């Protein structure tokens, strides 16, 4: 599937906002609708447009990496304190509206929204067999991109079934996130109802993926009963926990029976720093890699996103998840004779789930074209979210919450728990951190459960729950958008 979805990149190129210069040559901008009559005339046109909408999923590598770095799980790392300043600022909670990485997230997620909306804008142009499923996939993708935008920025400009074109930014206000969530819910319900439970092609969205993201959207809004209900079809669906835990994040573990939704990457086409979002490979894997590494199994990288001692110590001695999640580079070097360099904020640990393995094509730039898929939603993740939702809903179901938690714990070869009430909730939180460390969820879990100020150094309540709207985007919108509080 990755060959079909991800090697046909950038067939559709849409920018959310266009920065125009001051000369007359840049005053006139051609309308984007001029060629619309010549497109969406065949089923193949819709399919290729859908490929373009999938393509921006690969750019979410940055969302994942920063979701860890902003949390208490990892430090920014890198070569020095000035290596990618925007990442260092987010780690230290001193980020401002002038931050290249935050602007990248904003613009790349809106590019994804626009590509999905392009299909939906012309969804009624022709009829053909299979169109409903294409529309369902497009609506899932729109929901996924909007969910990322709401997570990071709160209220965001909302466009429904139409592209945001040049000039529209002056007339589209920031929409309350409750309205954005309403669209997300509608899209995901439609997708769940119109997609199959399984797909022949790896990477295609399924009804289970839509149900899982719907439950997650409810969870983020503290609608716990709705979340618990949404997760049930996923838990009872065609998924199961992988028995060989060590295999999950290895190449042979891609698109396994635990994977509900997985972002596909490939090393068949090279990339460069001039267009990181153009990479077909998982850029975060190269950034997470061991600095100046020589040795078996792994490849070298840039030593960002390094786990801290606190999270390493949280694993008990019997927890098999530790060695899958954390690479102790000093112990590894002693065992294998590998060599490496210490980067900035060296902790001695690396995110083993997402550092590059040997054996790929090493297409240049090799650090930017790693084929490691991102396991965006795993069944273990769903079970832990469902455990939390069942415990927090108005009529709590402690037995079900414990059962779902214990399924995850027992797979980790840990004893089941018999806890209740607040003690059970704290154990769910702890196991969620340990199960998902390195996967980009931690910062947003802390924010939505109102624990961030107690766990993240420098976090200011009332400010850091959201990230700032990039200043240039506000300026390009004629200063019509209010900045998030505290920035």
The 8 nearest C-alpha neighbors of each residue, nearest first, counted from 0:
[[1, 201, 200, 3, 2, 202, 4, 203],
 [0, 2, 4, 5, 3, 263, 264, 202],
 [3, 1, 0, 6, 5, 4, 265, 7],
 [2, 4, 0, 1, 5, 6, 7, 50],
 [5, 3, 1, 50, 2, 0, 6, 7],
 [4, 6, 1, 7, 2, 8, 3, 54],
 [5, 7, 8, 2, 4, 3, 279, 1],
 [8, 6, 5, 4, 10, 9, 3, 50],
 [9, 7, 6, 10, 5, 54, 51, 50],
 [8, 10, 11, 12, 51, 7, 54, 277],
 [9, 11, 8, 51, 12, 7, 48, 47],
 [10, 12, 9, 51, 13, 48, 114, 8],
 [13, 11, 9, 10, 14, 110, 114, 51],
 [12, 14, 110, 11, 15, 113, 114, 164],
 [15, 13, 16, 110, 17, 12, 106, 109],
 [14, 16, 109, 110, 163, 106, 13, 164],
 [15, 17, 14, 165, 18, 168, 164, 475],
 [18, 16, 19, 165, 14, 15, 475, 166],
 [17, 19, 16, 20, 475, 471, 25, 165],
 [20, 18, 25, 17, 21, 26, 22, 28],
 [19, 21, 25, 22, 18, 26, 24, 23],
 [20, 22, 23, 25, 19, 26, 24, 18],
 [21, 23, 24, 25, 20, 26, 19, 27],
 [22, 24, 26, 25, 21, 27, 20, 19],
 [25, 23, 22, 26, 27, 21, 20, 28],
 [24, 26, 23, 20, 27, 22, 19, 21],
 [27, 25, 23, 24, 28, 22, 19, 21],
 [28, 26, 25, 29, 24, 23, 19, 30],
 [27, 29, 30, 26, 25, 165, 31, 19],
 [30, 28, 31, 27, 33, 32, 165, 26],
 [31, 29, 32, 33, 28, 165, 164, 34],
 [30, 32, 33, 29, 164, 34, 35, 165],
 [33, 31, 35, 30, 34, 36, 29, 164],
 [32, 34, 31, 35, 30, 36, 29, 37],
 [35, 33, 37, 36, 32, 38, 31, 30],
 [36, 34, 32, 38, 37, 33, 39, 31],
 [37, 35, 34, 38, 33, 39, 32, 40],
 [38, 36, 35, 34, 40, 39, 33, 44],
 [37, 39, 35, 40, 36, 44, 34, 41],
 [40, 38, 44, 41, 45, 37, 124, 121],
 [39, 41, 38, 44, 125, 37, 42, 124],
 [42, 40, 43, 44, 39, 45, 125, 38],
 [41, 43, 45, 44, 46, 127, 40, 39],
 [44, 42, 46, 41, 45, 47, 39, 40],
 [45, 43, 39, 47, 41, 42, 46, 48],
 [46, 44, 48, 42, 43, 47, 39, 49],
 [45, 47, 43, 49, 48, 44, 42, 50],
 [48, 46, 50, 49, 44, 45, 43, 51],
 [49, 47, 51, 45, 50, 46, 44, 52],
 [48, 50, 52, 46, 51, 47, 45, 53],
 [51, 49, 47, 53, 4, 48, 52, 54],
 [50, 52, 48, 54, 49, 53, 11, 9],
 [51, 53, 114, 49, 115, 50, 54, 111],
 [54, 52, 50, 51, 55, 56, 49, 4],
 [53, 55, 51, 56, 52, 57, 50, 5],
 [56, 54, 57, 58, 111, 53, 52, 107],
 [57, 55, 58, 54, 59, 53, 262, 111],
 [56, 58, 55, 59, 54, 60, 262, 279],
 [57, 59, 276, 55, 60, 56, 61, 107],
 [60, 58, 62, 61, 57, 56, 63, 55],
 [59, 61, 63, 58, 283, 62, 57, 64],
 [62, 60, 59, 64, 63, 65, 58, 283],
 [61, 63, 59, 65, 60, 64, 66, 104],
 [64, 62, 439, 66, 60, 61, 65, 59],
 [63, 65, 61, 66, 67, 62, 439, 60],
 [64, 66, 68, 67, 62, 63, 69, 61],
 [67, 65, 439, 63, 442, 64, 69, 68],
 [68, 66, 439, 65, 70, 69, 64, 73],
 [67, 69, 65, 73, 70, 90, 74, 75],
 [70, 68, 90, 67, 66, 65, 89, 442],
 [71, 69, 442, 67, 68, 72, 441, 455],
 [70, 72, 455, 73, 454, 69, 68, 67],
 [73, 71, 70, 306, 307, 67, 310, 68],
 [74, 72, 306, 305, 68, 307, 304, 71],
 [73, 75, 305, 304, 68, 76, 90, 306],
 [74, 76, 304, 303, 68, 87, 90, 86],
 [77, 75, 303, 343, 344, 74, 304, 302],
 [78, 76, 303, 302, 343, 301, 79, 342],
 [77, 79, 342, 343, 82, 76, 301, 302],
 [80, 78, 343, 82, 81, 77, 342, 76],
 [79, 81, 82, 343, 87, 78, 84, 77],
 [82, 80, 84, 79, 83, 87, 78, 77],
 [81, 83, 79, 84, 80, 78, 77, 87],
 [84, 82, 85, 86, 81, 87, 77, 80],
 [85, 83, 87, 81, 86, 82, 88, 80],
 [86, 84, 88, 98, 87, 83, 100, 99],
 [85, 87, 89, 88, 84, 83, 90, 75],
 [86, 88, 84, 90, 85, 89, 75, 91],
 [89, 87, 94, 93, 91, 85, 90, 86],
 [90, 88, 92, 94, 86, 91, 87, 69],
 [89, 91, 69, 87, 88, 68, 92, 75],
 [90, 92, 88, 89, 93, 87, 457, 456],
 [93, 91, 89, 90, 457, 94, 88, 458],
 [94, 92, 88, 91, 89, 95, 90, 457],
 [95, 93, 88, 89, 92, 98, 85, 96],
 [94, 96, 97, 98, 486, 93, 467, 88],
 [97, 95, 469, 470, 467, 98, 468, 486],
 [98, 96, 95, 470, 469, 99, 471, 94],
 [99, 97, 85, 101, 100, 96, 95, 102],
 [98, 100, 102, 101, 85, 103, 97, 469],
 [101, 99, 103, 102, 98, 85, 104, 86],
 [102, 100, 104, 103, 98, 99, 105, 469],
 [101, 103, 105, 99, 100, 469, 104, 106],
 [102, 104, 100, 106, 101, 105, 107, 99],
 [103, 105, 101, 107, 102, 106, 108, 100],
 [106, 104, 102, 103, 108, 107, 109, 101],
 [105, 107, 109, 103, 108, 104, 102, 110],
 [108, 106, 110, 104, 109, 105, 103, 111],
 [109, 107, 111, 110, 144, 105, 106, 104],
 [110, 108, 112, 106, 111, 107, 15, 113],
 [109, 111, 107, 113, 108, 112, 14, 15],
 [110, 112, 108, 109, 114, 55, 113, 52],
 [113, 111, 109, 141, 115, 110, 114, 144],
 [114, 112, 116, 162, 110, 111, 115, 117],
 [115, 113, 52, 117, 111, 116, 112, 110],
 [114, 116, 137, 112, 52, 117, 113, 118],
 [115, 117, 119, 160, 113, 161, 118, 114],
 [118, 116, 114, 120, 115, 119, 162, 113],
 [119, 117, 116, 120, 115, 121, 122, 48],
 [118, 120, 122, 116, 160, 121, 117, 115],
 [119, 121, 160, 161, 117, 118, 116, 122],
 [122, 120, 119, 124, 123, 118, 117, 39],
 [121, 123, 119, 124, 120, 118, 134, 125],
 [124, 122, 121, 125, 126, 120, 119, 118],
 [123, 125, 121, 122, 39, 126, 40, 120],
 [126, 124, 123, 127, 40, 122, 39, 41],
 [125, 127, 130, 124, 123, 128, 42, 122],
 [128, 126, 130, 129, 125, 42, 41, 131],
 [127, 129, 130, 126, 131, 42, 132, 133],
 [128, 130, 131, 132, 127, 133, 42, 126],
 [129, 131, 133, 132, 128, 127, 134, 126],
 [132, 130, 134, 133, 129, 135, 193, 128],
 [131, 133, 135, 134, 130, 129, 194, 193],
 [134, 132, 130, 136, 135, 131, 137, 129],
 [135, 133, 137, 131, 132, 136, 138, 130],
 [136, 134, 190, 132, 138, 133, 137, 193],
 [135, 137, 139, 133, 138, 134, 132, 140],
 [138, 136, 134, 140, 115, 135, 139, 141],
 [137, 139, 141, 186, 135, 140, 136, 134],
 [140, 138, 142, 136, 137, 141, 187, 190],
 [141, 139, 143, 137, 142, 138, 144, 136],
 [140, 142, 138, 112, 144, 143, 139, 115],
 [141, 143, 183, 139, 145, 140, 144, 146],
 [142, 144, 140, 146, 141, 145, 139, 147],
 [145, 143, 147, 141, 108, 146, 142, 112],
 [144, 146, 148, 142, 147, 143, 141, 149],
 [147, 145, 143, 149, 144, 148, 142, 150],
 [146, 148, 150, 144, 145, 149, 151, 143],
 [147, 149, 145, 151, 146, 150, 152, 144],
 [148, 150, 153, 146, 152, 151, 147, 145],
 [151, 149, 147, 148, 152, 146, 153, 443],
 [150, 152, 148, 149, 466, 465, 153, 147],
 [151, 153, 149, 465, 466, 148, 150, 154],
 [154, 152, 149, 176, 150, 155, 151, 465],
 [155, 153, 176, 175, 174, 173, 152, 149],
 [154, 156, 173, 174, 153, 157, 149, 152],
 [157, 155, 173, 174, 172, 171, 158, 154],
 [158, 156, 174, 155, 159, 179, 173, 171],
 [157, 159, 161, 163, 160, 156, 162, 116],
 [158, 160, 161, 157, 116, 162, 182, 120],
 [161, 159, 120, 116, 119, 158, 162, 117],
 [162, 160, 120, 116, 159, 117, 158, 163],
 [161, 163, 113, 116, 117, 164, 158, 160],
 [162, 164, 167, 15, 113, 161, 158, 165],
 [165, 163, 167, 162, 166, 15, 31, 16],
 [164, 166, 167, 16, 17, 163, 168, 15],
 [165, 167, 168, 169, 164, 170, 16, 476],
 [168, 166, 169, 170, 164, 165, 163, 171],
 [167, 169, 476, 171, 166, 170, 165, 163],
 [168, 170, 476, 167, 171, 166, 477, 479],
 [169, 171, 168, 167, 172, 166, 476, 479],
 [172, 170, 168, 169, 156, 167, 173, 157],
 [173, 171, 156, 174, 170, 480, 479, 155],
 [172, 174, 156, 155, 154, 480, 175, 171],
 [173, 175, 156, 155, 154, 157, 172, 176],
 [176, 174, 154, 177, 178, 173, 179, 155],
 [175, 177, 154, 179, 178, 153, 180, 174],
 [176, 178, 180, 175, 179, 181, 154, 174],
 [179, 177, 181, 176, 180, 175, 182, 174],
 [180, 178, 176, 182, 181, 177, 183, 175],
 [179, 181, 183, 177, 178, 182, 176, 184],
 [182, 180, 178, 184, 179, 183, 185, 177],
 [181, 183, 185, 179, 184, 180, 186, 178],
 [184, 182, 142, 180, 186, 181, 185, 187],
 [183, 185, 181, 187, 182, 186, 180, 188],
 [186, 184, 182, 188, 183, 187, 189, 181],
 [187, 185, 138, 183, 189, 184, 188, 139],
 [186, 188, 190, 184, 209, 189, 185, 139],
 [187, 189, 191, 185, 190, 186, 184, 192],
 [190, 188, 192, 186, 187, 191, 193, 185],
 [189, 191, 135, 187, 193, 188, 192, 194],
 [190, 192, 206, 188, 209, 189, 193, 194],
 [191, 193, 189, 190, 194, 188, 206, 195],
 [194, 192, 190, 191, 132, 135, 189, 131],
 [193, 195, 206, 205, 191, 190, 132, 192],
 [196, 194, 197, 205, 206, 198, 193, 191],
 [195, 197, 206, 205, 207, 194, 198, 237],
 [198, 196, 195, 205, 199, 206, 237, 207],
 [199, 197, 200, 203, 205, 195, 201, 196],
 [198, 200, 201, 197, 203, 0, 202, 195],
 [199, 201, 0, 198, 203, 202, 1, 3],
 [202, 200, 0, 203, 199, 198, 254, 1],
 [201, 203, 0, 263, 261, 200, 204, 262],
 [204, 202, 201, 200, 198, 205, 0, 136],
 [203, 205, 208, 136, 202, 260, 206, 198],
 [206, 204, 208, 207, 196, 194, 195, 197],
 [205, 207, 191, 194, 209, 196, 208, 195],
 [208, 206, 210, 205, 233, 209, 211, 196],
 [207, 209, 211, 205, 259, 206, 210, 260],
 [208, 210, 206, 191, 187, 212, 207, 211],
 [211, 209, 213, 207, 208, 212, 229, 191],
 [212, 210, 208, 214, 213, 209, 230, 207],
 [211, 213, 215, 209, 214, 210, 216, 208],
 [214, 212, 210, 216, 215, 211, 187, 209],
 [215, 213, 226, 229, 217, 211, 212, 216],
 [214, 216, 212, 218, 213, 217, 219, 211],
 [217, 215, 213, 219, 218, 214, 212, 220],
 [218, 216, 226, 222, 220, 214, 215, 219],
 [217, 219, 215, 221, 220, 216, 226, 222],
 [218, 220, 216, 217, 221, 447, 215, 222],
 [219, 221, 217, 218, 222, 216, 223, 447],
 [222, 220, 218, 223, 219, 217, 447, 226],
 [223, 221, 217, 220, 225, 218, 224, 226],
 [222, 224, 392, 388, 226, 221, 225, 218],
 [225, 223, 392, 227, 226, 222, 228, 388],
 [226, 224, 228, 223, 227, 222, 229, 217],
 [225, 227, 214, 223, 217, 229, 224, 228],
 [226, 228, 224, 388, 230, 385, 225, 229],
 [227, 229, 225, 226, 231, 230, 224, 214],
 [230, 228, 214, 226, 227, 231, 210, 225],
 [229, 231, 227, 233, 228, 214, 232, 211],
 [230, 232, 234, 233, 228, 229, 235, 227],
 [233, 231, 235, 234, 236, 230, 229, 207],
 [234, 232, 236, 207, 231, 235, 230, 211],
 [233, 235, 231, 236, 232, 230, 382, 238],
 [236, 234, 232, 233, 231, 237, 238, 230],
 [237, 235, 233, 234, 238, 232, 207, 196],
 [236, 238, 239, 235, 196, 233, 256, 197],
 [239, 237, 256, 257, 236, 378, 240, 234],
 [240, 238, 257, 256, 241, 378, 237, 234],
 [239, 241, 257, 242, 378, 379, 256, 238],
 [242, 240, 243, 257, 244, 239, 256, 247],
 [241, 243, 244, 240, 410, 239, 245, 246],
 [244, 242, 245, 241, 246, 247, 410, 240],
 [243, 245, 246, 247, 242, 241, 320, 411],
 [244, 246, 243, 247, 323, 248, 249, 320],
 [245, 247, 252, 249, 244, 243, 248, 251],
 [248, 246, 252, 244, 249, 245, 253, 241],
 [249, 247, 352, 252, 246, 250, 253, 245],
 [248, 250, 252, 246, 251, 247, 253, 245],
 [251, 249, 252, 253, 248, 371, 246, 247],
 [250, 252, 249, 253, 246, 247, 248, 255],
 [253, 251, 247, 249, 246, 250, 255, 248],
 [252, 254, 255, 251, 250, 372, 247, 248],
 [255, 253, 258, 252, 261, 256, 201, 202],
 [256, 254, 253, 257, 258, 252, 241, 247],
 [255, 257, 238, 258, 239, 241, 254, 240],
 [258, 256, 240, 239, 378, 238, 255, 377],
 [257, 259, 377, 255, 260, 256, 254, 261],
 [260, 258, 377, 376, 208, 257, 378, 207],
 [261, 259, 376, 208, 375, 258, 374, 262],
 [260, 262, 374, 375, 373, 263, 202, 258],
 [263, 261, 373, 372, 56, 375, 374, 202],
 [262, 264, 372, 1, 202, 261, 373, 265],
 [265, 263, 370, 280, 372, 279, 281, 371],
 [264, 266, 370, 280, 279, 267, 369, 1],
 [267, 265, 370, 368, 280, 369, 268, 360],
 [266, 268, 265, 362, 269, 360, 279, 6],
 [269, 267, 266, 279, 362, 270, 368, 265],
 [270, 268, 363, 362, 364, 368, 267, 278],
 [271, 269, 278, 364, 367, 368, 363, 268],
 [270, 272, 273, 274, 364, 275, 367, 269],
 [271, 273, 275, 274, 270, 367, 364, 276],
 [272, 274, 271, 275, 270, 277, 276, 278],
 [275, 273, 277, 272, 276, 271, 278, 270],
 [274, 276, 277, 272, 278, 273, 271, 270],
 [275, 277, 58, 274, 278, 57, 55, 107],
 [278, 276, 275, 274, 279, 270, 8, 9],
 [279, 277, 270, 280, 276, 275, 368, 367],
 [278, 280, 265, 264, 368, 268, 277, 5],
 [368, 281, 279, 369, 264, 265, 370, 278],
 [280, 282, 369, 283, 284, 368, 264, 370],
 [281, 283, 367, 284, 285, 280, 368, 60],
 [284, 282, 286, 285, 60, 281, 287, 64],
 [285, 283, 354, 287, 353, 282, 286, 355],
 [286, 284, 366, 300, 288, 287, 283, 282],
 [285, 287, 301, 283, 284, 303, 288, 300],
 [288, 286, 303, 284, 302, 285, 354, 304],
 [300, 289, 287, 354, 285, 302, 301, 286],
 [288, 290, 300, 299, 302, 292, 301, 291],
 [289, 291, 300, 301, 302, 340, 292, 299],
 [292, 290, 339, 299, 340, 289, 293, 300],
 [293, 291, 339, 299, 290, 289, 338, 294],
 [294, 292, 338, 337, 339, 291, 299, 295],
 [293, 295, 337, 338, 292, 296, 336, 297],
 [294, 296, 297, 337, 293, 335, 357, 298],
 [297, 295, 357, 356, 294, 298, 358, 355],
 [298, 296, 356, 357, 355, 295, 299, 294],
 [299, 297, 355, 356, 357, 292, 300, 288],
 [298, 300, 292, 289, 291, 288, 290, 297],
 [288, 301, 299, 289, 285, 290, 286, 302],
 [300, 302, 286, 290, 288, 77, 303, 287],
 [303, 301, 77, 288, 289, 287, 290, 300],
 [304, 302, 76, 77, 287, 75, 286, 305],
 [303, 305, 75, 74, 73, 287, 68, 76],
 [304, 306, 73, 349, 74, 303, 348, 76],
 [307, 305, 73, 348, 72, 349, 350, 74],
 [308, 306, 73, 309, 310, 72, 346, 305],
 [307, 309, 311, 310, 312, 306, 346, 348],
 [310, 308, 312, 311, 307, 313, 72, 306],
 [309, 311, 313, 312, 308, 307, 72, 306],
 [310, 312, 308, 313, 309, 314, 307, 325],
 [311, 313, 309, 314, 310, 308, 315, 307],
 [314, 312, 310, 311, 309, 315, 433, 429],
 [315, 313, 312, 311, 318, 321, 316, 433],
 [316, 314, 318, 317, 313, 312, 321, 319],
 [315, 317, 318, 314, 319, 321, 312, 313],
 [316, 318, 315, 319, 413, 412, 314, 411],
 [319, 317, 320, 315, 316, 411, 321, 314],
 [318, 320, 411, 321, 317, 322, 412, 323],
 [321, 319, 323, 318, 322, 324, 411, 434],
 [322, 320, 324, 323, 319, 325, 318, 314],
 [321, 323, 325, 324, 320, 319, 326, 351],
 [324, 322, 320, 321, 245, 325, 351, 352],
 [323, 325, 351, 321, 352, 322, 350, 320],
 [326, 324, 351, 322, 350, 321, 349, 323],
 [325, 327, 349, 351, 348, 328, 350, 322],
 [328, 326, 348, 330, 329, 347, 331, 325],
 [327, 329, 331, 330, 326, 347, 348, 332],
 [330, 328, 332, 331, 327, 333, 347, 348],
 [329, 331, 333, 332, 328, 327, 334, 326],
 [330, 332, 328, 334, 329, 333, 335, 327],
 [333, 331, 337, 336, 329, 335, 334, 330],
 [334, 332, 330, 331, 336, 335, 329, 337],
 [333, 335, 331, 332, 336, 330, 337, 329],
 [336, 334, 332, 337, 333, 331, 294, 295],
 [337, 335, 332, 333, 334, 338, 294, 331],
 [336, 338, 294, 332, 335, 293, 339, 295],
 [339, 337, 293, 292, 332, 294, 336, 340],
 [340, 338, 292, 291, 290, 293, 341, 289],
 [341, 339, 290, 291, 342, 292, 338, 289],
 [340, 342, 345, 339, 290, 343, 347, 302],
 [343, 341, 78, 345, 77, 302, 340, 344],
 [342, 344, 79, 76, 78, 345, 77, 80],
 [345, 343, 76, 346, 342, 74, 75, 77],
 [344, 346, 343, 342, 347, 341, 76, 305],
 [347, 345, 348, 344, 307, 305, 306, 308],
 [346, 348, 328, 345, 327, 329, 349, 305],
 [349, 347, 327, 346, 326, 306, 328, 305],
 [350, 348, 326, 305, 351, 325, 306, 327],
 [349, 351, 325, 352, 353, 437, 324, 354],
 [352, 350, 325, 324, 326, 353, 354, 349],
 [353, 351, 324, 248, 350, 354, 323, 437],
 [352, 354, 284, 351, 350, 355, 287, 371],
 [355, 353, 284, 288, 351, 287, 352, 350],
 [354, 356, 298, 284, 297, 288, 285, 369],
 [357, 355, 297, 298, 296, 358, 354, 359],
 [356, 358, 297, 296, 298, 359, 355, 295],
 [357, 359, 356, 360, 361, 296, 297, 298],
 [360, 358, 361, 357, 266, 370, 369, 356],
 [359, 361, 362, 266, 358, 267, 365, 369],
 [362, 360, 365, 359, 363, 266, 368, 364],
 [361, 363, 365, 269, 360, 364, 266, 368],
 [364, 362, 365, 269, 361, 270, 368, 367],
 [363, 365, 367, 366, 270, 269, 271, 362],
 [366, 364, 363, 361, 362, 368, 367, 369],
 [367, 365, 285, 364, 368, 300, 369, 282],
 [368, 366, 282, 365, 364, 285, 369, 280],
 [280, 369, 367, 266, 365, 366, 281, 269],
 [368, 370, 280, 281, 266, 371, 367, 355],
 [371, 369, 265, 264, 266, 280, 281, 372],
 [370, 372, 369, 264, 281, 373, 250, 353],
 [373, 371, 263, 264, 262, 370, 374, 253],
 [372, 374, 262, 375, 261, 371, 263, 264],
 [375, 373, 261, 376, 372, 377, 262, 258],
 [374, 376, 261, 373, 260, 262, 377, 259],
 [377, 375, 260, 259, 374, 380, 258, 261],
 [378, 376, 258, 380, 259, 379, 257, 374],
 [377, 379, 381, 257, 380, 382, 259, 258],
 [380, 378, 382, 377, 381, 407, 383, 240],
 [379, 381, 377, 383, 378, 382, 384, 376],
 [380, 382, 378, 384, 379, 383, 385, 377],
 [383, 381, 385, 379, 403, 384, 380, 386],
 [382, 384, 386, 380, 385, 381, 404, 431],
 [383, 385, 381, 387, 386, 382, 388, 380],
 [386, 384, 388, 382, 383, 387, 227, 381],
 [387, 385, 400, 383, 389, 384, 388, 403],
 [386, 388, 384, 390, 385, 389, 391, 383],
 [389, 387, 223, 385, 391, 227, 390, 386],
 [390, 388, 386, 396, 392, 387, 391, 400],
 [389, 391, 395, 387, 388, 397, 396, 400],
 [392, 390, 388, 389, 395, 387, 223, 393],
 [391, 393, 223, 224, 395, 394, 389, 388],
 [394, 392, 395, 391, 224, 223, 390, 389],
 [395, 393, 392, 396, 391, 390, 389, 224],
 [396, 394, 390, 392, 389, 393, 397, 391],
 [395, 397, 389, 398, 399, 390, 400, 394],
 [398, 396, 400, 399, 390, 395, 401, 419],
 [397, 399, 401, 400, 396, 402, 403, 390],
 [398, 400, 402, 401, 397, 396, 403, 386],
 [399, 401, 386, 397, 403, 398, 402, 389],
 [402, 400, 404, 398, 399, 403, 405, 397],
 [403, 401, 399, 405, 404, 400, 398, 406],
 [402, 404, 406, 382, 400, 405, 401, 386],
 [405, 403, 401, 407, 402, 406, 383, 386],
 [404, 406, 408, 402, 415, 407, 403, 409],
 [407, 405, 403, 409, 404, 408, 402, 410],
 [406, 408, 405, 410, 404, 409, 379, 411],
 [409, 407, 405, 411, 413, 410, 406, 404],
 [408, 410, 412, 413, 411, 406, 407, 405],
 [409, 411, 412, 407, 408, 406, 242, 413],
 [410, 412, 408, 409, 319, 413, 318, 320],
 [413, 411, 409, 410, 318, 408, 319, 414],
 [414, 412, 409, 408, 411, 318, 415, 317],
 [413, 415, 409, 416, 412, 408, 405, 411],
 [416, 414, 405, 409, 413, 408, 417, 406],
 [415, 417, 418, 414, 405, 401, 423, 404],
 [418, 416, 419, 415, 401, 423, 405, 398],
 [417, 419, 423, 416, 422, 420, 401, 426],
 [420, 418, 423, 422, 421, 417, 397, 424],
 [419, 421, 423, 422, 424, 418, 397, 390],
 [422, 420, 424, 423, 425, 419, 418, 426],
 [423, 421, 425, 424, 420, 419, 418, 426],
 [422, 424, 419, 418, 426, 420, 421, 425],
 [423, 425, 421, 427, 426, 422, 428, 420],
 [426, 424, 428, 422, 427, 423, 429, 421],
 [427, 425, 429, 423, 428, 424, 430, 422],
 [428, 426, 424, 430, 425, 429, 431, 423],
 [429, 427, 425, 431, 426, 430, 424, 432],
 [430, 428, 426, 432, 431, 427, 425, 433],
 [431, 429, 433, 427, 432, 428, 434, 426],
 [430, 432, 428, 434, 429, 433, 435, 427],
 [433, 431, 429, 430, 435, 436, 434, 428],
 [434, 432, 430, 436, 431, 435, 429, 314],
 [433, 435, 431, 432, 430, 436, 320, 379],
 [434, 436, 432, 438, 433, 431, 437, 440],
 [437, 435, 433, 432, 438, 434, 324, 72],
 [436, 438, 439, 350, 435, 67, 352, 324],
 [439, 437, 435, 436, 440, 63, 67, 64],
 [438, 440, 63, 66, 67, 437, 64, 441],
 [441, 439, 443, 438, 66, 442, 444, 67],
 [440, 442, 444, 443, 439, 70, 67, 445],
 [443, 441, 70, 445, 66, 444, 440, 69],
 [442, 444, 446, 445, 441, 440, 447, 66],
 [445, 443, 441, 447, 442, 446, 440, 448],
 [444, 446, 451, 450, 442, 448, 443, 447],
 [447, 445, 443, 449, 451, 448, 444, 464],
 [446, 448, 444, 449, 445, 443, 219, 450],
 [449, 447, 445, 446, 450, 444, 451, 443],
 [450, 448, 446, 447, 451, 445, 452, 444],
 [451, 449, 445, 453, 448, 452, 446, 454],
 [450, 452, 445, 454, 446, 453, 455, 449],
 [453, 451, 458, 454, 450, 455, 460, 459],
 [452, 454, 451, 450, 455, 456, 458, 449],
 [453, 455, 451, 452, 71, 450, 456, 445],
 [456, 454, 71, 458, 451, 452, 70, 453],
 [457, 455, 458, 454, 91, 452, 71, 92],
 [456, 458, 92, 459, 455, 91, 93, 452],
 [459, 457, 452, 455, 456, 463, 92, 460],
 [460, 458, 463, 462, 457, 461, 452, 464],
 [461, 459, 462, 452, 463, 458, 464, 451],
 [460, 462, 459, 463, 464, 484, 485, 465],
 [463, 461, 485, 460, 459, 484, 464, 465],
 [462, 464, 465, 459, 458, 460, 466, 461],
 [463, 465, 462, 446, 461, 466, 460, 451],
 [466, 464, 463, 152, 151, 153, 462, 467],
 [465, 467, 152, 151, 463, 468, 464, 483],
 [468, 466, 96, 483, 469, 486, 152, 95],
 [467, 469, 96, 482, 470, 152, 466, 483],
 [470, 468, 96, 102, 472, 471, 467, 97],
 [471, 469, 96, 473, 472, 97, 468, 474],
 [470, 472, 474, 473, 469, 475, 97, 96],
 [473, 471, 475, 474, 470, 469, 476, 468],
 [474, 472, 478, 476, 470, 471, 475, 480],
 [475, 473, 478, 471, 477, 476, 472, 470],
 [474, 476, 472, 477, 473, 471, 478, 18],
 [477, 475, 169, 168, 473, 474, 478, 479],
 [476, 478, 474, 479, 475, 169, 473, 480],
 [479, 477, 474, 473, 476, 480, 475, 481],
 [478, 480, 477, 476, 481, 473, 169, 172],
 [481, 479, 478, 473, 173, 482, 172, 476],
 [480, 482, 483, 479, 478, 473, 173, 468],
 [481, 483, 468, 480, 484, 467, 486, 473],
 [482, 484, 467, 486, 485, 481, 468, 465],
 [485, 483, 462, 486, 482, 461, 467, 465],
 [484, 486, 462, 483, 461, 463, 482, 467],
 [485, 484, 483, 467, 95, 482, 96, 462]]
